[in-house]
Amino acid sequence: MKKLIMTASLIALPLGLSACDKPAETPKAEAQADAMGEMAMSTEAKMAKGSGTVTAIDTATGKITLDHGPIASLEWPAMKMGFGAKPELLASVAVGDKVDFDVTVTGSASEVTAIRKQ
């Protein structure tokens, strides 16, 4: 019996340790959020244009969430993300609207400065 337990332990130990070098898989939504952190962020303000779909509006915090396509001038892939926006811009659109928008990015802060329904 001792030999059986010892043999099983010697087989299981290397198998268990081999998984220690493997990175954990990141769920897709978490991977998109992490993608923003991995992108180079400049402290210089950049302006860009994008298009996408409004997925959420929070007038209390002045935020709009857009599921946007790639924005080549910022080297951003397509993703869903939140932006700051002035109340008058938020009032002009609704969840589900397809929009074109202008965005200003300074460091990691991004603000929609203009938005138009398609």
C-alpha positions as CSV (number, residue, x, y, z in Angstrom):
1,M,0.0,0.0,0.0
2,K,2.9,2.4,0.8
3,K,4.4,1.7,-2.6
4,L,1.1,2.5,-4.3
5,I,0.8,5.8,-2.4
6,M,4.4,6.7,-3.0
7,T,4.2,5.9,-6.8
8,A,1.0,7.9,-7.1
9,S,2.6,10.9,-5.3
10,L,5.6,10.8,-7.6
11,I,3.4,10.8,-10.7
12,A,1.0,13.5,-9.4
13,L,3.7,16.0,-8.1
14,P,5.3,16.8,-11.5
15,L,2.0,17.0,-13.2
16,G,0.7,19.4,-10.6
17,L,3.8,21.5,-10.8
18,S,3.9,21.6,-14.6
19,A,0.7,23.8,-14.5
20,C,2.5,26.5,-12.4
21,D,4.2,28.0,-15.4
22,K,1.1,28.4,-17.5
23,P,-0.7,31.8,-17.3
24,A,-4.3,31.7,-16.2
25,E,-6.8,32.3,-19.0
26,T,-8.4,35.7,-19.0
27,P,-12.1,36.0,-19.8
28,K,-12.9,38.1,-22.9
29,A,-14.4,41.0,-21.1
30,E,-11.5,41.2,-18.7
31,A,-9.1,40.9,-21.6
32,Q,-10.7,44.0,-23.3
33,A,-10.5,46.0,-20.2
34,D,-6.8,45.0,-19.7
35,A,-6.1,45.9,-23.4
36,M,-6.5,49.6,-22.5
37,G,-3.9,49.3,-19.7
38,E,-1.4,47.7,-22.1
39,M,-1.7,50.5,-24.8
40,A,0.8,53.3,-24.8
41,M,-0.8,56.4,-23.2
42,S,0.6,59.8,-24.0
43,T,0.2,62.8,-21.8
44,E,-0.3,64.9,-25.0
45,A,-3.9,65.4,-26.0
46,K,-4.9,63.5,-29.2
47,M,-8.1,63.9,-31.1
48,A,-9.7,61.2,-33.2
49,K,-12.9,60.1,-34.8
50,G,-14.7,56.8,-34.3
51,S,-18.0,55.0,-34.8
52,G,-19.9,52.5,-32.8
53,T,-23.1,51.8,-30.9
54,V,-24.2,53.4,-27.6
55,T,-24.5,50.6,-25.0
56,A,-25.0,52.7,-21.8
57,I,-25.5,56.3,-20.7
58,D,-25.0,57.5,-17.1
59,T,-26.1,61.1,-16.9
60,A,-25.3,61.3,-13.1
61,T,-21.6,60.6,-13.7
62,G,-21.3,62.1,-17.2
63,K,-20.3,58.8,-18.9
64,I,-21.3,57.1,-22.1
65,T,-20.3,53.6,-23.0
66,L,-19.7,52.9,-26.7
67,D,-19.0,49.6,-28.4
68,H,-16.7,51.1,-31.1
69,G,-14.8,49.8,-34.1
70,P,-11.0,50.2,-34.4
71,I,-9.6,53.8,-34.1
72,A,-6.4,53.6,-36.2
73,S,-5.2,57.1,-35.3
74,L,-5.1,56.1,-31.6
75,E,-3.9,52.5,-32.4
76,W,-7.0,51.2,-30.5
77,P,-8.6,47.9,-31.5
78,A,-12.4,47.5,-31.5
79,M,-13.8,47.4,-28.0
80,K,-16.5,48.4,-25.6
81,M,-15.4,51.3,-23.3
82,G,-16.7,54.2,-21.3
83,F,-16.0,57.9,-22.1
84,G,-16.6,61.1,-20.3
85,A,-19.1,63.4,-22.0
86,K,-20.9,66.7,-21.4
87,P,-24.7,66.4,-20.4
88,E,-25.9,68.0,-23.7
89,L,-24.1,65.3,-25.7
90,L,-25.6,62.6,-23.6
91,A,-29.1,64.0,-24.1
92,S,-28.7,63.8,-27.8
93,V,-28.4,60.0,-28.1
94,A,-30.0,56.9,-26.6
95,V,-28.9,53.3,-25.9
96,G,-28.8,51.3,-29.1
97,D,-28.1,54.3,-31.4
98,K,-25.4,53.9,-34.0
99,V,-23.1,56.9,-33.8
100,D,-20.1,58.7,-35.2
101,F,-18.1,60.5,-32.5
102,D,-15.1,62.7,-31.9
103,V,-12.9,61.9,-28.9
104,T,-10.1,63.7,-27.1
105,V,-7.6,61.5,-25.3
106,T,-5.2,62.9,-22.7
107,G,-3.2,60.2,-20.9
108,S,-5.7,57.5,-19.9
109,A,-8.7,60.0,-19.8
110,S,-10.9,60.0,-22.9
111,E,-13.9,62.4,-23.5
112,V,-16.4,62.4,-26.3
113,T,-16.5,66.0,-27.6
114,A,-19.0,65.5,-30.4
115,I,-21.5,62.8,-31.3
116,R,-23.8,62.3,-34.3
117,K,-26.4,59.6,-35.0
118,Q,-25.7,57.7,-38.2
